[in-house]
Amino acid sequence: MTKREQDPIIIDGIDEAIKDLDNPVSKIWKFVIRIVALMLFIIIGYLLGGMNQKGDKAWSIQRADYASHIKGFKKKEVFDWTVANYRDLKVAEDYADSTSLEAVTKQHGRADNYDTSEDYQGRSIVVAHYSHPEDYRKVDLYFMAIEGTYRLYQKSYTNLKDDTYPIATAENFSFKWTKEKVDNLSLNQTPKEILAQYGPVTDIFQTEFNEFHQLTLFYQEDNDPTSTINSVSLTFTNTDDKGLRLVTKDGVFRD
């Protein structure tokens, strides 16, 4: 709202206040009160405007300064993210104790790209995006400027390699599923229990966002992820403190 739009509102409010006074007020005094009020409004507006400009300047400097925390580091030629080193990243209850942007860059190199913004409180945010050039593996890391250092406050990944769930080979794969076994399969089982019964999987898809974790195990009869023949997919989520539990099951049997 511009000054031109604000002045009539203030003047009307002052007039209403004067009108409500018990004792009559002369037109001269009304005029004086209105002038004084407008002067105060202009002075306060000027002071607040100056404070906001200083604040904007400080945040602008801080936003641009994130580059100094990755200066001297290069992008790695090899995408080296795994579930294990992703989980090594610390998001602390007090963000000041979280993993820093500089520490991540030192270990994994520069990200493929960075996005900058501010949160609702005006704090500077930098998001580092790492992605594999040939598949769906990616990591997104959210850093906030705290006391001159960018600290991790959110993180997510999609489909990183995880040695917990080994992929089957031609030598150790056996498709043990039938439609009846899928229909009778009890929910709420763990991935470990499924692997113990049905062996290594054809493929997995896994994602985490902060504390949320979802895992899908795939079994294909010919151990080919692109196949359209008999297959089973099992999805697990960590919906409570018990870790990953089977929540959905699906089987496709064409013969």
C-alpha positions as CSV (number, residue, x, y, z in Angstrom):
1,M,0.0,0.0,0.0
2,T,1.4,3.4,-1.0
3,K,1.6,6.5,1.2
4,R,-1.2,8.1,-0.9
5,E,-3.5,5.1,-0.1
6,Q,-2.6,5.0,3.6
7,D,-3.0,8.7,4.6
8,P,-6.9,8.8,4.2
9,I,-7.2,5.8,6.4
10,I,-5.1,7.4,9.2
11,I,-6.9,10.7,8.8
12,D,-10.3,9.0,9.0
13,G,-9.3,7.1,12.1
14,I,-8.0,10.3,13.8
15,D,-11.3,12.1,12.9
16,E,-13.3,9.3,14.4
17,A,-11.2,9.5,17.6
18,I,-11.7,13.3,17.8
19,K,-15.4,12.9,17.1
20,D,-15.7,10.6,20.1
21,L,-14.2,13.1,22.5
22,D,-16.6,14.4,25.2
23,N,-15.4,18.0,24.9
24,P,-15.8,19.9,21.5
25,V,-12.5,20.4,19.7
26,S,-12.0,23.4,17.4
27,K,-11.3,23.0,13.7
28,I,-7.8,24.4,14.4
29,W,-7.0,21.8,16.9
30,K,-8.3,19.1,14.6
31,F,-6.0,20.3,11.9
32,V,-3.0,20.4,14.2
33,I,-3.7,16.9,15.5
34,R,-4.0,15.5,12.0
35,I,-0.7,17.2,10.9
36,V,1.2,15.9,13.9
37,A,-0.2,12.3,13.4
38,L,0.8,12.4,9.7
39,M,4.3,13.5,10.6
40,L,4.7,10.8,13.1
41,F,3.5,8.2,10.6
42,I,6.0,9.4,8.0
43,I,8.9,9.3,10.5
44,I,8.0,5.8,11.7
45,G,7.6,4.6,8.1
46,Y,11.0,6.0,7.1
47,L,12.7,4.3,10.1
48,L,11.0,0.9,9.5
49,G,11.9,1.2,5.8
50,G,15.5,1.8,6.6
51,M,15.6,-1.2,8.9
52,N,14.1,-3.5,6.3
53,Q,16.6,-2.3,3.7
54,K,19.4,-3.1,6.0
55,G,17.9,-6.5,6.7
56,D,17.4,-7.3,3.0
57,K,21.0,-6.3,2.3
58,A,22.4,-8.6,5.1
59,W,20.3,-11.6,3.8
60,S,21.3,-10.9,0.2
61,I,25.0,-11.0,1.2
62,Q,24.4,-14.3,3.1
63,R,22.5,-15.9,0.2
64,A,25.3,-15.1,-2.3
65,D,27.9,-16.2,0.2
66,Y,27.0,-19.9,0.1
67,A,29.4,-20.2,-2.9
68,S,32.3,-19.5,-0.5
69,H,31.5,-22.7,1.4
70,I,32.0,-24.8,-1.8
71,K,34.9,-22.8,-3.2
72,G,37.9,-24.9,-4.2
73,F,35.9,-28.1,-4.6
74,K,35.1,-29.8,-7.9
75,K,32.3,-32.1,-9.0
76,K,33.2,-35.7,-8.7
77,E,33.2,-37.8,-11.9
78,V,31.6,-40.7,-10.1
79,F,28.3,-40.7,-8.3
80,D,29.4,-42.1,-4.9
81,W,26.2,-41.8,-2.8
82,T,24.9,-44.9,-1.0
83,V,22.3,-45.4,1.6
84,A,25.0,-45.9,4.2
85,N,26.9,-42.6,3.6
86,Y,23.5,-40.8,3.2
87,R,22.5,-41.9,6.6
88,D,25.8,-40.7,8.0
89,L,24.6,-37.1,7.4
90,K,23.4,-35.6,10.6
91,V,20.2,-33.6,11.0
92,A,20.4,-32.6,14.6
93,E,17.6,-31.4,16.8
94,D,19.6,-28.2,17.1
95,Y,20.5,-27.4,13.5
96,A,23.7,-25.7,14.6
97,D,25.0,-29.3,15.3
98,S,24.0,-30.7,11.9
99,T,26.3,-31.6,9.0
100,S,27.6,-28.6,7.1
101,L,27.5,-27.8,3.4
102,E,31.2,-27.6,3.4
103,A,31.7,-31.1,5.0
104,V,29.3,-32.6,2.4
105,T,31.0,-30.9,-0.5
106,K,34.4,-32.0,0.8
107,Q,33.3,-35.7,0.8
108,H,31.1,-35.9,-2.2
109,G,32.2,-33.0,-4.4
110,R,30.0,-30.2,-5.8
111,A,26.4,-31.0,-6.5
112,D,25.0,-31.0,-10.0
113,N,23.1,-27.8,-9.2
114,Y,22.0,-25.6,-6.3
115,D,18.7,-23.7,-5.6
116,T,18.6,-20.7,-3.3
117,S,15.7,-19.2,-1.4
118,E,14.5,-17.9,2.0
119,D,12.2,-19.4,4.6
120,Y,9.3,-17.5,6.1
121,Q,11.6,-16.0,8.7
122,G,14.0,-14.7,6.0
123,R,16.7,-17.2,6.7
124,S,18.9,-18.2,3.7
125,I,18.3,-21.7,2.2
126,V,20.5,-23.6,-0.2
127,V,19.4,-27.0,-1.7
128,A,22.1,-29.2,-3.2
129,H,21.0,-31.7,-5.9
130,Y,23.1,-34.7,-6.7
131,S,21.9,-37.1,-9.4
132,H,23.2,-40.1,-11.3
133,P,23.5,-39.4,-15.0
134,E,22.1,-42.8,-16.1
135,D,19.4,-43.9,-13.7
136,Y,17.0,-42.6,-11.0
137,R,19.4,-42.3,-8.1
138,K,19.5,-38.9,-6.6
139,V,20.1,-37.0,-3.3
140,D,18.6,-33.7,-2.3
141,L,20.1,-31.8,0.7
142,Y,18.6,-28.7,2.3
143,F,20.9,-26.4,4.2
144,M,20.0,-23.3,6.3
145,A,22.4,-20.4,7.0
146,I,23.1,-20.5,10.8
147,E,25.8,-18.3,12.3
148,G,27.7,-18.0,9.1
149,T,27.6,-21.7,8.2
150,Y,25.1,-23.6,6.1
151,R,23.7,-26.5,8.2
152,L,21.6,-29.5,7.0
153,Y,18.0,-29.4,8.2
154,Q,16.3,-31.7,5.7
155,K,17.4,-34.5,3.4
156,S,16.0,-37.0,0.9
157,Y,17.2,-39.7,-1.5
158,T,15.7,-41.9,-4.2
159,N,16.9,-45.4,-5.0
160,L,20.4,-45.4,-3.7
161,K,22.4,-48.6,-3.6
162,D,21.8,-50.5,-0.4
163,D,23.8,-53.7,0.5
164,T,21.0,-54.6,3.0
165,Y,18.9,-55.9,0.1
166,P,21.2,-57.8,-2.3
167,I,20.1,-58.1,-5.9
168,A,19.8,-61.7,-7.2
169,T,22.2,-63.2,-9.7
170,A,21.6,-65.9,-12.3
171,E,23.2,-68.3,-9.9
172,N,21.3,-67.6,-6.7
173,F,17.8,-66.5,-8.0
174,S,14.8,-68.7,-7.6
175,F,11.2,-67.6,-8.2
176,K,9.2,-69.2,-5.4
177,W,6.0,-67.2,-5.7
178,T,2.6,-68.3,-6.7
179,K,-0.7,-66.4,-6.8
180,E,-1.9,-68.3,-3.7
181,K,1.3,-67.4,-1.8
182,V,0.8,-63.7,-2.6
183,D,-2.9,-63.9,-1.6
184,N,-2.1,-65.6,1.7
185,L,0.9,-63.4,2.5
186,S,0.4,-61.6,5.8
187,L,1.0,-57.9,6.0
188,N,3.2,-56.2,8.7
189,Q,6.2,-58.5,8.0
190,T,9.7,-57.0,7.7
191,P,11.8,-57.1,4.6
192,K,14.2,-59.4,6.4
193,E,11.4,-62.0,7.0
194,I,10.5,-61.9,3.3
195,L,14.1,-62.3,2.1
196,A,14.5,-65.3,4.4
197,Q,11.5,-67.0,2.8
198,Y,11.8,-66.0,-0.8
199,G,15.5,-65.2,-1.3
200,P,17.3,-62.3,-3.1
201,V,15.2,-59.9,-5.2
202,T,15.2,-59.0,-8.9
203,D,15.2,-55.3,-8.1
204,I,14.4,-52.7,-5.4
205,F,13.1,-49.2,-5.3
206,Q,13.8,-47.2,-2.1
207,T,13.2,-43.6,-1.0
208,E,13.6,-41.6,2.2
209,F,12.6,-38.1,3.2
210,N,13.8,-37.1,6.7
211,E,12.2,-39.8,8.9
212,F,9.9,-41.3,6.3
213,H,11.2,-44.4,4.6
214,Q,9.6,-46.5,1.8
215,L,11.0,-49.7,0.2
216,T,9.6,-51.8,-2.7
217,L,11.0,-55.3,-3.4
218,F,10.4,-56.8,-6.9
219,Y,10.6,-60.4,-7.9
220,Q,10.4,-61.4,-11.6
221,E,10.1,-65.0,-12.7
222,D,13.0,-64.7,-15.2
223,N,14.9,-62.3,-12.9
224,D,14.6,-59.5,-15.5
225,P,13.3,-56.1,-14.2
226,T,12.0,-55.2,-17.6
227,S,10.0,-58.4,-18.0
228,T,6.2,-58.6,-18.3
229,I,5.8,-62.1,-17.1
230,N,4.9,-63.4,-13.6
231,S,6.0,-60.9,-11.0
232,V,5.5,-59.8,-7.4
233,S,6.0,-56.4,-5.8
234,L,6.0,-55.8,-2.0
235,T,6.0,-52.3,-0.5
236,F,7.1,-51.5,3.0
237,T,7.0,-48.2,5.0
238,N,8.1,-47.2,8.5
239,T,4.6,-46.1,9.7
240,D,5.6,-46.5,13.3
241,D,8.6,-47.0,15.6
242,K,8.9,-50.7,14.5
243,G,10.8,-49.9,11.3
244,L,9.8,-51.1,7.8
245,R,6.7,-53.2,7.6
246,L,4.8,-54.7,4.7
247,V,1.8,-52.5,3.8
248,T,0.9,-53.6,0.2
249,K,1.4,-56.6,-1.9
250,D,0.8,-57.2,-5.6
251,G,1.2,-60.2,-7.8
252,V,0.8,-60.6,-11.6
253,F,0.6,-64.1,-12.9
254,R,0.1,-64.6,-16.7
255,D,0.4,-68.4,-16.8
